[in-house]
Amino acid sequence: MRNKRGTLLILSGPSGAGKSTVIQAVMQRRENIYFSISCTTREPRPGEQHGVNYYYISNREFEQMIQEDAFLEYAGYVDHYYGTPRKAIEEHLSAGWDVILDIEVQGADIVRSKVPEAVSCFLIPPSFQELERRLHGRESESEEVIRGRLARAKEEYRQIPEYDYLVINDVAEQAAEEICAILQAAACRVSQRQEYIEGAI
Ligand code: 5GP
């Protein structure tokens, strides 16, 4: 019997959509699911930890990893680099684990072209006003940074038609339920269930 590969789930959404909270809720609900820890050149926010939320690295280290082809994808986002380390993803997928990527729209585009079977999901709050409110509520960023993130969010909304699913994060637990349902459906794809028909046809 062939070892089933896990599902690669791309999750995008504007900064402030609540992706981290929803991802945590998804991870609590499902087994064998790995959150891909990205590398970033931005500073940690209060409460964030190296090796948990991100690997916080210098521009030089980031460029070194680009040279070594260590990223599945990377992108610039509001003055900083963000990249998805390739190795851990491949290891988990081939062991049958699902993998969640929390990445922005340019990175999502690259992953879709490199991994056509990836499932992509865009997460938004119930309204744009709610997004503004959430970003201001964070109090860890300057008004200028918040303005940059809102401008970027507007551009990102235009990419939503490229995604397979749109999840509205009004209540995080419900959004997590929907993402679990998406992962469950992905696991039921015929391509994922070849072992049940091999030998019969
Ligand atoms: P934040 O600074 O709020 O943690 O993340 C900013 C944006 O970068 C978010 O939209 C997040 O999804 C995205 N991001 C985080 N990691 C990666 C990554 O490895 N690659 C890409 N392309 N985007 C990422």
Boltz pocket constraint, residues with backbone or C-beta under 6 A from the ligand:
constraints:
  - pocket:
      binder: B
      contacts: [[A, 11], [A, 12], [A, 13], [A, 14], [A, 15], [A, 16], [A, 38], [A, 39], [A, 42], [A, 73], [A, 74], [A, 75], [A, 77], [A, 82], [A, 83], [A, 84], [A, 85], [A, 102], [A, 103], [A, 104], [A, 105], [A, 106], [A, 107], [A, 108]]
      max_distance: 6.0
